Amino acid sequence: MNNTLFTALAVLIISVSTTLPQAKAQGTSADYARAQQISGQYRNTVFRDKVTPHWVDDHQFWYRVELKDGQQDYLWVDAKAGTRESLFDLPELATELSKNSGKDITAGKIKLDKIFRDKETGLITFKEKSQIYEWDNAKSSLKSIEKHSFQEQKTTGYSNQRFGQRPQHKSPDGRYEAFTRDFNLYLRDLDEQEEIPLTTDATEEHYYTDRVYWSPDSSHLMALKTRKGETHTVYLVESSPKDQVQPKLLQHNYLKPGDEIALIKPHLFRPDWHAEVKIDDTLFENPWSIKQIRWAEDSSQFTFLYNQRGHQTMRVVAVDAKTGNVKAIIDETTDSFIEYNYKTWAYYLDDTHEILWASERDGWNHLYLIDANTGEVKNQITKGDWIVRNVEYVDIANRRILFRCSGIYAEQDPYYSHYAWINFDGTNLIKLTAGNGTHEIEYSPNKDYCIVRYSRVDKAPTTELRSMKTGELICTLEEADTSKLEKTGWKPPQRFAAKARDGKTDIYGVIWRPSNFDASKTYPVIEKIYAGPHGSFVPKSFRTVHSVQQLVELGFIVVQCDGMGTSNRSKAFQAVSHKNLGDSGFPDRILWMQAAAKQHPEMDISNVGIYGGSAGGQSSLRALLAFGDFYKVAVSDCGCHDNRMDKIWWNEQYMGWPIGPHYDEQSNVTNAHKLEGKLMLVVGELDKNVDPASTMQVVNALVKANKDFDLIVMPGVGHGAMGTRYAKRRAYDFFVRNILKVEPRGKEN
């Protein structure tokens, strides 16, 4: 080779090596060892992050806080005065306690309880082990005492009991007792000791239950009649039982989409007539459920909440006791689905004949005040481009509502939880929380004050004391101390947002990087997915270690985001999933990762992996079948791969009823022949949540299509098999082999 050519090649090699990202040794024994140690490394490294209040009266409390280096502090808070101060010089107290007990007691090991500070004298009484003491701060003196009058006030949350009535067998006037015999409904006249048959046509297939509801004046009785539904038996084989050599055959009833369900309907009776008052069931002809059964206080009517199968119609139905006439007080309908498990809420105000009602009718989950007589909306209570997550308390006397919400601060992540008051008429919205993070709240015994704790994935908790009346900040109780955590090299996950498929809506997610991250290197990306429409799943609060951390430490960047089709945003955002679970938000997820990689070139999205369990198992396989041009490697754990094979309630809620062609079109079984890339299936043989046959039907389809894949069946394991040590290790090894292209725990170069 001549010198000129040699020089040219040398220059080319140097140029390439300095402009291309350096590949990092990953998936090594050292990486695996670090991954195993990561949780322990960060344990007990955050301080001042928890406040457990011990209320001594309606405005004063004490709490203990842990400090770094094994130290602690006891603090006294007067909410009325807005003060927070340390109770003791703990080293001095430790010295005196040591003298008194004859034992060596250090300041960091003192455990005190039943603390009370006298406002007049400043003397502090407390219990240490079994002994009661009195401490004088001014004199640093300690003495034992015999009596201690302080009783700690218990704090309880708000509760509401205005949703429905319990069934009862005896009439309120004590004359009758209802019971069933041979599937029919009877009355026992307790005065005459006479049995009266109210029905004679019931059968084993269509029978009355003992769920009966008497009107307050005992003039009427409502009973539920059930038409028996289908029994769908799922069989499981326990291959390796602990108590015998031979396998066991197990079975359980497990309804699936399209199955015939039990049909429960109300029937009205007049005890004095010994007969039924016929009612027309047109407005509740096909119930998924009949709930919140309530008699009016004047016994003029009973109402119930009717959820129609298919979950596109929900009604509050009223039945006139005298005539049997039926009307819909509230008639909620939608073209997609009503989220009956997580967003339905009704609260009955009998004295004013009103109903508080949650609805997404304006496109966001909000509260409405309904006239219980006419069904007319008196006014919308909450409104705006944000949602009510749940109602904490209804203050009937002052006609206001305490609720948890998300998105109420437009400048913040719309998933963060906040708390607020609002009047029934929609006025006087008072926000109790304001921090840029997601909030937890705890109330004082008399509900005048609240202790608020908020954090983000990248911000340790702040704890505040606020007024429940005005939301005013009284004082900051604690700012978490993360200095010890940061010395370990810990780095917080990164929050990231990018536009969805519509080019307008922000998609929010989180990016995790290894603790030995080097910005000059590139790292392949793995997505953790769960796209169930019933919730949102990206973590929002602070943790030192997340479940993805071990995988991250093997040399990956792991991401998670909530795409369209998930909950806790607008109705339109969630409705993308209607009859469309196969979508799983992938168009948004891919755009989000592409935007993240553009901003952060260390993210290599040329060979993206994905994993998830249950609905996430369905989605992770779907990624390879429908979006194989982007996703290359998947681990699918206990997936509900065909929505016809999974539990009835969850799948009919989102995929709809009756069963349509979209069930087949979006099935991973139907589409198994489209598999490209590397797939590992994981399933527990005793999964009672998702029928394990769903995974085996995918296996069958892949075999018929002559596709290569890995399969791990975990004997004796139920739902979430990847949570076992063995399956998790195999899944991580699978990613290392097929994304990093090295043998797990291989020798470092």
RACORUR-V359138 format. One line per field, one symbol per residue. ss: DSSP state (2 for helix, 1 for strand, 0 for the rest). phi: phi as a letter, one per 30 degrees, with the letter a starting at -180 (. if undefined). A space follows every 10 residues. Layout:
ss: ???
phi: ???
This chain:
ss: 0022222222 2222222220 0100000122 2222222222 2200001000 0001100001 1111110000 0111111100 0011110002 2222222222 2000002220 0111111000 0001111100 1111110000 1111100000 0010000000 0000000001 0000011111 1001111110 0001111000 0000011111 1111000000 1111111000 0011111100 0000000111 1110010000 0011111111 0000111000 0222001111 1111100000 1111111100 0011111111 0000011111 1110000000 0000011110 0001111110 0000011111 1000001111 0000001111 1111100001 1111110000 0000001111 1110000001 1000000111 1110000011 1111110011 1111111000 0011111110 1022222000 0001111110 0000011111 1100000000 1011111100 0000000000 0000000022 2220001111 1000000000 2222200000 0000022222 2222222220 0011111111 1110222222 2222220000 1111111000 0000001222 2222200000 2222200000 0222000111 1111000000 0022222222 2222000001 1111000000 2220222222 2222222222 000001000
phi: .ddddddddd dddddddccd dddcdbided ddddddcddd dcdhcbbhcb bcdcdcadbb abacbdcdii caacbcbcdd dicbaddbdd eddddddddd cicdccedcd bcbhdbcddd cidccacbhc ccbbccddch cbbdbccbdd bdddcbddbb bccacddbdd dedidcbcac ahiccbccdd dchbcbdcbb cdbddbbccd dbbddecidb bcbccccecd cccccbcddb ddcadddccc badadbejdd cdccbdbcbc eddhaccdbd cedbdbddab bhdbcddcid abbacccdej icbbbccccd ddcidcbcdb bcbadcacdd dbbdabbccd dchbbdbcac dcjbdbcbcc dddcidddad dcakdabdda cdaccdechb bcbcbbidcd dcedcddbba cadedichdc ddbbddlccc bbcdecidbb ccbbabdcbd dccbcbdddc idddaddbce ccddddddje bddcdbbbdd ddibddccab bcbddcebdd ccbdcbcdbb beddabbddc cdbdbcdddd deddjcccba bcdejccibd dddddeddhb dddhideddd dddddddddb dddccdbdca aabidddddd deeddcbddc ccbbccchdd dbddcceddd ddecdibddc ddeddcddde ceddebjcbb cbacdcdcdc edddddddee dddddhcdac bbccdiccdi ddddeddddd dddddddccd ibdeidddd
